[in-house]
Amino acid sequence: MAVSANRLELLQIADAVAREKVIDREIVLAAMADAIQKAARSRYGSETNIRADINSKTGEIRLQRLLEVVEKVEDYGTQIALELARDRNVDAKLGDYIADPLPPMDFGRIAAQSAKQVIVQKVREAERDRQFDEFKDRVGEIINGTVKRVEYGNVIVDLGRGEGIIRRDEMIPRETMRYGDRVRAYVYDVRREQRGPQIFLSRTHPQFMVKLFTMEVPEIYDGVIQIKSVARDPGSRAKIAVISNDSSIDPVGACVGMRGSRVQAVVGELQGEKIDIIPWSADPASFIVNALQPAEVAKVVLDEDAERIEVVVPDEQLSLAIGRRGQNVRLASQLTGWDIDIMTEAEESERRQKEFNERTNLFMDALDVDEMVGQVLASEGFAQVEELAYVDLEEIASIDGFDGDTAEEIQTRAREYLEKLEAELDAKRKALGVSDELRSIDGMTTQMLVALGGDGIKTVEDFAGCAADDLIGWSERKDGETKKFEGLFSKIDISRTEAEQMIVQARLAAGWITEADIAAEAEAEVVEDEAQEAEQGS
């Protein structure tokens, strides 16, 4: 069968569009068939069910009207009676469709324009789907492109088969880009939006630096050296923590390279951003000391529960440790995930003296002793009256200048003070209307009951509705800064685990949960942990 010129032209157009838009040729032909169907409906009636088929080899167009097989015909334009249908196809049954061939038709100007719009729309949708599918798998990669235009500080980048955008806040400060400039950026998000897939690029993202080092340092690419964490002040300074899985390879030296060649390649891409490469350590104190380089640290004091560390530096090192506008300590905090308080040796000595005086005054008031005895107890490391009340008598008696009688008298006074304090708190608890039933929860103290009553929590059911954060507080970390939120028990020495156990007891007592529920949840956690371990092992 000979193929007419217009049919050949149809196939050539489909091939050209498919090549240009980098989409499947069948998608283009399907779009053309949809366009022909729409144009045919405008001629034969919009309610008519018309199907168009284009032969992908010959370009022949076949138009058919589909008629639904029904018992009783209500619309002769879309339905056909079962008896008539069986005249054409003996196997026809209700609900089937009979294809009724239609003669070829010439498109008018309006129908052709409408068909063109359908084709353009379908091809555009296919192109957008192709772009999204291609770039969604490239999130987390570095991509190269050319600056296409700059709009209100946002840079539109031509990526070849798509367009990406570097928003103003994802640009390195004081960096300027012009039309035609080559640019490298990190793909951090790809979203399917109404106007097409949006590819979001960044040059300030911490992972951009990680990927650049991966490209420049073969040991990182091979997995011999790991980048554990990164903190950036884009365009100014950055800190990167590295560790080697091979004891014979120095991770810092490998990242710096011969005469600094490797790190300088990264610095050049980041517009001169200074980079401190720091050896990572599992010991938080050592890691934080390294992170504060180039400052020297005299002493560190860790509070692991609050993830806070106090760093003591010599007076002359204070400005270096803090850095210009707090940059050094802020980056060190972001790198390590710890809140860092920096103080000089003089400030630390002054604070210790203040704490010593506060403990001395506490013992003087609570035990009715003179200043000398209070100072001796404080200097021996006692911080609370409770410690004196319940410590072994021999420990107090072993203090220089004390004997057994003195130790016994101090312990008696400590207990009397605590009993008096307990009575005052219990009276306050009763005045607040907190039920005695709450005392049955293990670990609950009168001080806690008063704190709960002050917040309107007076029964076991009230307490069962609490969360651990309500009791001990919580922290939120944003932009390297940690904000603390107080809980009802923030001033009481209690851990998160203890708070959670107390809440579980209250929920059991209130009948909200059963022992079987707790056992089932524990078993589910064990199964999940084993699955994660198996996944990591594979």
C-alpha positions as CSV (number, residue, x, y, z in Angstrom):
1,M,0.0,0.0,0.0
2,A,1.4,3.4,-1.0
3,V,1.7,6.0,1.7
4,S,0.5,9.4,0.7
5,A,2.7,12.5,1.2
6,N,0.5,14.0,4.0
7,R,0.8,10.7,6.0
8,L,4.5,10.7,5.7
9,E,4.5,14.4,6.8
10,L,2.5,13.4,9.9
11,L,5.0,10.8,10.9
12,Q,8.0,13.2,10.2
13,I,6.4,15.9,12.4
14,A,5.9,13.3,15.2
15,D,9.5,12.2,15.0
16,A,10.7,15.8,15.0
17,V,8.7,16.8,18.0
18,A,9.7,13.6,19.9
19,R,13.4,14.4,19.2
20,E,13.2,18.1,20.1
21,K,11.3,17.6,23.4
22,V,13.1,14.3,24.2
23,I,9.9,12.4,24.7
24,D,8.5,9.1,23.4
25,R,7.3,9.2,19.8
26,E,4.2,7.2,20.8
27,I,3.2,10.0,23.2
28,V,3.3,12.5,20.3
29,L,1.2,10.2,18.1
30,A,-1.3,9.7,21.0
31,A,-1.6,13.5,21.4
32,M,-2.2,13.8,17.7
33,A,-4.9,11.1,17.9
34,D,-6.6,13.0,20.8
35,A,-6.5,16.2,18.8
36,I,-8.2,14.5,15.8
37,Q,-10.8,13.0,18.1
38,K,-11.6,16.5,19.5
39,A,-11.8,18.0,16.0
40,A,-14.1,15.1,14.8
41,R,-16.5,15.6,17.8
42,S,-16.9,19.3,16.8
43,R,-18.2,18.0,13.4
44,Y,-20.2,14.9,14.4
45,G,-21.4,16.3,17.8
46,S,-19.7,16.6,21.2
47,E,-21.8,13.8,22.7
48,T,-20.6,11.3,20.0
49,N,-18.0,8.8,21.3
50,I,-15.3,8.9,18.6
51,R,-11.9,7.1,18.6
52,A,-9.0,8.0,16.3
53,D,-6.1,5.7,15.6
54,I,-2.9,6.6,13.8
55,N,-0.8,3.8,12.4
56,S,2.7,4.4,13.7
57,K,4.2,2.8,10.5
58,T,2.1,4.1,7.7
59,G,0.6,7.3,9.2
60,E,-2.9,6.1,8.2
61,I,-5.7,7.7,10.3
62,R,-8.8,5.7,11.1
63,L,-11.9,7.3,12.6
64,Q,-14.5,5.2,14.4
65,R,-17.7,5.9,16.2
66,L,-18.2,3.7,19.3
67,L,-21.7,2.6,20.0
68,E,-22.6,1.0,23.4
69,V,-24.6,-2.2,23.2
70,V,-27.9,-1.8,25.2
71,E,-31.2,-3.5,25.6
72,K,-33.2,-0.4,24.7
73,V,-31.8,2.5,22.7
74,E,-32.3,5.9,24.1
75,D,-29.7,7.8,22.1
76,Y,-29.0,6.6,18.5
77,G,-25.8,8.7,18.4
78,T,-24.1,6.7,21.1
79,Q,-26.1,3.4,21.5
80,I,-27.0,0.4,19.5
81,A,-29.6,-2.3,20.2
82,L,-28.4,-5.8,21.2
83,E,-30.1,-7.4,18.2
84,L,-28.5,-5.0,15.6
85,A,-25.1,-5.4,17.3
86,R,-25.3,-9.2,17.0
87,D,-25.9,-8.7,13.2
88,R,-22.4,-7.2,13.1
89,N,-20.8,-9.3,15.8
90,V,-22.4,-12.6,17.0
91,D,-20.4,-12.4,20.3
92,A,-21.7,-9.0,21.2
93,K,-23.2,-8.6,24.7
94,L,-24.6,-5.8,26.8
95,G,-22.0,-3.2,27.8
96,D,-19.8,-3.9,24.8
97,Y,-18.9,-1.3,22.2
98,I,-19.4,-1.7,18.4
99,A,-17.0,0.3,16.2
100,D,-18.7,2.1,13.4
101,P,-16.2,3.4,10.7
102,L,-16.4,7.1,9.8
103,P,-15.2,8.6,6.5
104,P,-12.0,10.7,6.4
105,M,-12.6,14.4,7.1
106,D,-11.0,17.6,6.2
107,F,-10.3,19.9,9.2
108,G,-11.6,23.5,9.1
109,R,-9.4,26.4,10.3
110,I,-11.1,26.4,13.8
111,A,-10.9,22.6,14.2
112,A,-7.2,22.6,13.1
113,Q,-6.4,25.4,15.6
114,S,-8.2,23.5,18.4
115,A,-6.3,20.3,17.5
116,K,-3.0,22.1,17.6
117,Q,-3.8,23.4,21.1
118,V,-4.5,19.8,22.2
119,I,-1.3,18.5,20.8
120,V,0.8,21.4,22.3
121,Q,-0.8,20.8,25.7
122,K,-0.3,17.0,25.6
123,V,3.3,17.4,24.5
124,R,4.0,20.0,27.2
125,E,2.6,17.7,29.9
126,A,4.7,14.8,28.6
127,E,7.8,17.0,28.6
128,R,7.1,18.2,32.2
129,D,6.7,14.5,33.3
130,R,9.9,13.6,31.6
131,Q,11.7,16.5,33.3
132,F,10.4,15.6,36.7
133,D,11.2,11.9,36.4
134,E,14.7,12.9,35.2
135,F,15.6,15.4,37.9
136,K,13.8,13.9,40.9
137,D,16.4,11.2,41.1
138,R,19.2,13.8,41.0
139,V,18.3,15.4,44.3
140,G,21.5,15.5,46.4
141,E,23.8,15.8,43.3
142,I,25.9,18.7,42.0
143,I,24.7,19.9,38.6
144,N,26.2,22.1,35.9
145,G,24.4,24.7,34.0
146,T,24.4,28.1,32.3
147,V,22.9,31.3,33.6
148,K,19.8,32.0,31.4
149,R,18.6,35.1,33.2
150,V,18.5,36.9,36.5
151,E,15.2,38.0,38.0
152,Y,15.0,40.1,41.2
153,G,18.2,38.5,42.4
154,N,17.0,34.9,41.6
155,V,19.2,33.1,39.0
156,I,17.5,31.0,36.3
157,V,19.9,28.2,35.2
158,D,19.6,26.4,31.9
159,L,20.3,22.7,32.7
160,G,20.0,21.5,29.1
161,R,16.8,19.5,29.5
162,G,15.2,21.7,32.0
163,E,15.5,24.9,34.0
164,G,16.6,25.3,37.6
165,I,16.4,28.3,40.0
166,I,18.9,29.5,42.5
167,R,16.9,31.8,44.9
168,R,18.6,34.9,46.3
169,D,18.9,33.3,49.7
170,E,20.6,30.2,48.2
171,M,23.3,32.4,46.6
172,I,26.7,33.0,48.2
173,P,26.6,36.6,49.5
174,R,28.2,39.2,47.3
175,E,28.3,36.7,44.4
176,T,27.2,38.1,41.1
177,M,26.2,36.1,38.0
178,R,25.5,37.3,34.4
179,Y,23.9,35.8,31.4
180,G,26.0,33.0,29.9
181,D,28.1,32.3,33.1
182,R,28.8,28.7,33.8
183,V,27.5,27.7,37.3
184,R,27.7,24.7,39.6
185,A,25.0,24.1,42.2
186,Y,23.5,21.5,44.5
187,V,20.0,20.1,43.7
188,Y,18.2,20.2,47.0
189,D,14.6,19.8,45.9
190,V,12.5,19.0,42.9
191,R,8.7,19.7,43.0
192,R,5.9,19.0,40.6
193,E,4.0,22.2,40.3
194,Q,1.2,23.4,38.1
195,R,3.5,25.4,35.9
196,G,5.8,22.5,35.5
197,P,8.6,20.8,37.6
198,Q,10.5,23.3,39.7
199,I,14.2,22.4,40.2
200,F,15.6,24.2,43.3
201,L,19.4,24.7,43.4
202,S,21.6,26.0,46.1
203,R,25.2,27.2,46.5
204,T,24.9,27.8,50.3
205,H,23.7,24.3,51.3
206,P,26.2,22.4,53.6
207,Q,25.9,19.4,51.3
208,F,27.2,21.5,48.4
209,M,30.5,21.6,50.2
210,V,30.4,17.9,51.0
211,K,29.8,17.1,47.3
212,L,32.7,19.4,46.2
213,F,35.1,17.6,48.6
214,T,33.8,14.3,47.4
215,M,34.7,15.3,43.8
216,E,38.2,16.7,44.8
217,V,39.3,14.0,47.4
218,P,39.3,10.4,46.0
219,E,39.5,9.0,49.5
220,I,36.1,10.5,50.3
221,Y,34.6,9.2,47.1
222,D,36.0,5.7,47.9
223,G,34.6,5.8,51.4
224,V,38.0,5.7,53.1
225,I,37.4,9.1,54.6
226,Q,34.0,10.2,55.9
227,I,32.6,13.7,56.3
228,K,30.7,13.5,59.7
229,S,29.3,17.0,59.8
230,V,29.5,20.4,58.2
231,A,28.8,24.0,59.4
232,R,28.8,26.9,57.0
233,D,28.6,30.7,57.1
234,P,28.3,31.0,53.3
235,G,30.9,33.1,51.6
236,S,32.8,33.7,54.9
237,R,33.9,30.6,56.9
238,A,33.1,26.9,57.2
239,K,34.1,24.0,59.4
240,I,34.0,20.4,58.2
241,A,34.6,17.4,60.5
242,V,36.3,14.3,58.9
243,I,37.3,10.8,60.1
244,S,39.4,8.1,58.4
245,N,38.4,4.4,58.3
246,D,42.1,3.6,57.6
247,S,44.5,4.4,60.5
248,S,47.3,4.9,58.0
249,I,45.6,7.8,56.2
250,D,45.4,11.3,57.8
251,P,41.9,12.6,57.0
252,V,42.8,16.3,57.4
253,G,45.9,16.0,55.3
254,A,44.1,14.1,52.6
255,C,41.4,16.8,52.4
256,V,44.0,19.6,52.3
257,G,46.0,17.9,49.6
258,M,49.6,18.6,48.3
259,R,50.3,22.3,49.1
260,G,46.6,22.8,49.8
261,S,45.6,22.0,46.2
262,R,42.4,20.0,47.1
263,V,41.0,22.4,49.6
264,Q,41.9,25.4,47.4
265,A,39.8,24.0,44.6
266,V,36.8,23.9,46.9
267,V,37.6,27.4,48.3
268,G,37.8,28.8,44.7
269,E,34.4,27.4,43.9
270,L,32.9,28.9,47.1
271,Q,34.2,32.4,46.4
272,G,37.1,32.3,48.9
273,E,35.2,30.9,51.8
274,K,37.7,29.9,54.5
275,I,37.5,26.2,55.5
276,D,38.6,24.7,58.8
277,I,39.1,20.9,58.4
278,I,38.7,19.3,61.8
279,P,39.4,15.7,62.9
280,W,36.1,14.1,64.2
281,S,36.1,12.4,67.6
282,A,33.5,10.2,69.3
283,D,34.4,11.9,72.5
284,P,32.3,15.1,72.7
285,A,34.9,17.1,74.7
286,S,37.7,16.3,72.3
287,F,35.6,17.0,69.3
288,I,34.4,20.4,70.7
289,V,38.0,21.4,71.6
290,N,39.0,20.6,68.0
291,A,36.0,22.5,66.6
292,L,37.0,25.7,68.4
293,Q,40.3,25.8,66.6
294,P,42.4,28.0,66.2
295,A,41.6,28.9,69.8
296,E,43.3,27.0,72.7
297,V,41.0,25.5,75.4
298,A,42.1,25.2,79.0
299,K,39.2,23.2,80.4
300,V,35.7,21.8,79.4
301,V,32.7,20.9,81.6
302,L,30.0,18.7,79.9
303,D,26.3,18.5,80.7
304,E,25.3,15.5,78.6
305,D,21.6,15.6,79.5
306,A,21.2,19.2,78.2
307,E,23.8,18.8,75.5
308,R,25.6,21.8,76.8
309,I,29.3,22.3,77.4
310,E,31.2,25.0,79.2
311,V,34.5,25.8,77.7
312,V,37.2,27.7,79.7
313,V,39.8,29.5,77.7
314,P,42.8,31.8,78.7
315,D,41.8,35.5,78.8
316,E,43.9,36.3,75.8
317,Q,42.2,33.5,73.7
318,L,38.6,34.7,74.4
319,S,38.1,36.8,71.3
320,L,39.7,34.1,69.1
321,A,37.4,31.4,70.5
322,I,34.3,33.5,70.0
323,G,35.4,34.8,66.6
324,R,34.2,37.9,64.7
325,R,30.5,38.4,65.6
326,G,30.5,35.1,67.4
327,Q,31.2,33.2,64.1
328,N,33.7,30.7,65.4
329,V,31.7,29.5,68.4
330,R,28.5,29.5,66.4
331,L,30.0,27.3,63.7
332,A,31.5,25.0,66.3
333,S,28.1,24.7,67.9
334,Q,26.5,23.8,64.5
335,L,29.2,21.3,63.7
336,T,29.0,19.5,67.0
337,G,25.3,19.8,67.9
338,W,26.2,21.1,71.4
339,D,25.4,24.4,73.0
340,I,28.8,26.0,73.8
341,D,29.3,28.5,76.6
342,I,32.7,30.2,76.5
343,M,34.2,31.9,79.5
344,T,37.6,33.0,80.6
345,E,39.6,31.5,83.5
346,A,38.8,34.6,85.6
347,E,35.1,34.3,84.9
348,E,35.1,30.6,85.7
349,S,36.9,31.2,89.0
350,E,34.4,34.0,89.9
351,R,31.5,31.6,89.1
352,R,32.9,28.8,91.2
353,Q,33.4,31.2,94.1
354,K,29.7,32.4,93.7
355,E,28.5,28.8,93.7
356,F,30.6,28.0,96.8
357,N,29.2,31.0,98.6
358,E,25.6,29.9,97.7
359,R,26.2,26.4,99.1
360,T,27.8,27.9,102.2
361,N,24.8,30.1,102.9
362,L,22.4,27.2,102.2
363,F,24.1,25.0,104.9
364,M,24.2,28.0,107.3
365,D,20.5,28.7,107.0
366,A,19.3,25.1,106.8
367,L,21.5,23.6,109.6
368,D,21.9,26.6,111.8
369,V,25.7,26.4,111.7
370,D,28.4,29.1,111.5
371,E,30.1,30.2,108.3
372,M,33.2,28.1,108.9
373,V,31.2,24.8,109.2
374,G,29.2,25.8,106.1
375,Q,32.4,26.5,104.1
376,V,33.9,23.1,105.2
377,L,30.8,21.2,104.0
378,A,30.7,23.1,100.7
379,S,34.5,22.6,100.1
380,E,34.0,18.8,100.7
381,G,31.7,18.7,97.7
382,F,28.3,18.6,99.3
383,A,25.8,20.6,97.3
384,Q,22.3,19.8,98.7
385,V,20.9,19.3,102.2
386,E,19.6,15.9,101.1
387,E,23.1,14.7,100.6
388,L,24.0,15.4,104.2
389,A,20.7,13.9,105.5
390,Y,21.2,10.5,103.9
391,V,24.9,10.1,103.4
392,D,26.8,7.5,105.5
393,L,27.7,9.1,108.9
394,E,31.3,8.0,108.6
395,E,31.7,10.2,105.5
396,I,30.8,13.3,107.5
397,A,32.8,12.2,110.5
398,S,35.9,11.7,108.3
399,I,36.1,15.5,107.5
400,D,39.0,17.2,109.3
401,G,37.8,18.8,112.6
402,F,34.6,16.7,112.7
403,D,33.9,13.7,115.0
404,G,31.1,11.2,115.3
405,D,28.9,13.4,117.5
406,T,29.3,16.4,115.2
407,A,28.4,14.3,112.2
408,E,25.4,12.9,113.9
409,E,24.2,16.4,114.9
410,I,24.6,17.7,111.4
411,Q,22.7,14.8,109.9
412,T,19.9,15.2,112.5
413,R,19.6,18.9,111.7
414,A,19.5,18.2,108.0
415,R,16.7,15.7,108.4
416,E,14.7,18.0,110.6
417,Y,15.1,20.7,108.0
418,L,13.8,18.4,105.2
419,E,10.9,17.3,107.4
420,K,9.9,20.9,108.0
421,L,10.2,21.7,104.3
422,E,8.2,18.6,103.4
423,A,5.4,19.6,105.8
424,E,5.2,23.1,104.3
425,L,5.1,21.7,100.8
426,D,2.4,19.1,101.7
427,A,0.2,21.9,103.2
428,K,0.7,23.8,100.0
429,R,-0.2,20.7,98.0
430,K,-3.5,20.3,100.0
431,A,-4.3,23.9,99.5
432,L,-4.0,23.5,95.7
433,G,-6.4,20.5,95.8
434,V,-3.9,17.9,94.5
435,S,-5.3,14.4,95.2
436,D,-3.5,11.9,97.5
437,E,-3.8,9.3,94.8
438,L,-1.0,10.9,92.8
439,R,1.4,10.0,95.5
440,S,1.1,6.3,94.6
441,I,3.1,6.9,91.4
442,D,6.7,5.8,92.0
443,G,9.2,8.7,92.0
444,M,6.5,11.3,92.7
445,T,7.6,13.8,95.4
446,T,5.7,16.5,97.3
447,Q,7.7,19.2,95.4
448,M,6.5,17.7,92.1
449,L,2.9,17.6,93.4
450,V,3.0,21.3,94.2
451,A,4.4,22.0,90.7
452,L,1.6,20.0,89.1
453,G,-1.1,21.7,91.3
454,G,0.2,25.1,90.3
455,D,-0.6,24.1,86.6
456,G,-4.0,22.7,87.4
457,I,-3.0,19.0,87.3
458,K,-4.7,17.6,90.4
459,T,-5.7,14.0,89.6
460,V,-4.2,10.8,88.1
461,E,-6.3,11.3,85.0
462,D,-4.9,14.9,84.6
463,F,-1.3,13.6,84.9
464,A,-2.0,10.7,82.5
465,G,-2.7,13.3,79.8
466,C,0.8,14.9,80.2
467,A,3.7,14.3,77.8
468,A,7.4,14.1,78.9
469,D,8.0,17.5,77.3
470,D,5.4,19.0,79.6
471,L,7.3,17.8,82.6
472,I,11.0,18.3,81.8
473,G,10.8,20.8,79.0
474,W,12.2,20.6,75.5
475,S,14.7,22.2,73.1
476,E,14.3,23.5,69.5
477,R,17.3,24.1,67.3
478,K,17.2,26.6,64.5
479,D,20.0,28.2,62.6
480,G,22.6,26.8,65.0
481,E,20.8,28.4,68.0
482,T,19.1,26.2,70.6
483,K,16.0,27.6,72.4
484,K,15.0,26.0,75.7
485,F,11.4,25.7,76.9
486,E,10.8,25.1,80.6
487,G,8.7,22.2,81.9
488,L,6.9,21.8,85.2
489,F,9.8,19.7,86.6
490,S,12.6,21.7,85.0
491,K,13.9,22.8,88.5
492,I,13.7,19.2,89.8
493,D,16.4,16.6,89.1
494,I,14.5,14.1,86.9
495,S,15.5,12.5,83.6
496,R,13.2,12.1,80.5
497,T,13.1,8.3,81.0
498,E,11.9,8.7,84.6
499,A,9.3,11.2,83.5
500,E,8.0,8.8,80.8
501,Q,7.8,5.9,83.3
502,M,5.8,8.0,85.7
503,I,3.3,9.0,82.9
504,V,3.0,5.3,81.9
505,Q,2.1,4.4,85.6
506,A,-0.6,7.1,85.6
507,R,-2.1,5.8,82.4
508,L,-2.1,2.3,83.8
509,A,-3.8,3.5,87.0
510,A,-6.4,5.5,84.9
511,G,-7.2,2.5,82.8
512,W,-6.1,4.1,79.5
513,I,-3.7,1.3,78.7
514,T,-2.9,-2.3,80.0
515,E,0.2,-4.3,80.8
516,A,-0.5,-6.2,77.6
517,D,-0.4,-3.0,75.5
518,I,3.0,-2.1,77.0
519,A,4.4,-5.6,76.3
520,A,3.1,-5.5,72.7
521,E,4.7,-2.1,72.1
522,A,8.0,-3.3,73.6
523,E,8.0,-6.3,71.3
524,A,7.2,-4.2,68.3
525,E,10.2,-2.0,69.1
526,V,12.5,-5.0,69.4
527,V,11.3,-6.3,66.0
528,E,11.9,-2.8,64.4
529,D,15.4,-2.6,65.9
530,E,16.3,-6.0,64.6
531,A,15.0,-5.1,61.2
532,Q,17.1,-1.9,61.2
533,E,20.2,-3.8,62.3
534,A,19.6,-6.4,59.5
535,E,19.2,-3.6,56.9
536,Q,22.4,-1.9,58.1
537,G,24.3,-5.3,58.0
538,S,23.2,-5.9,54.4
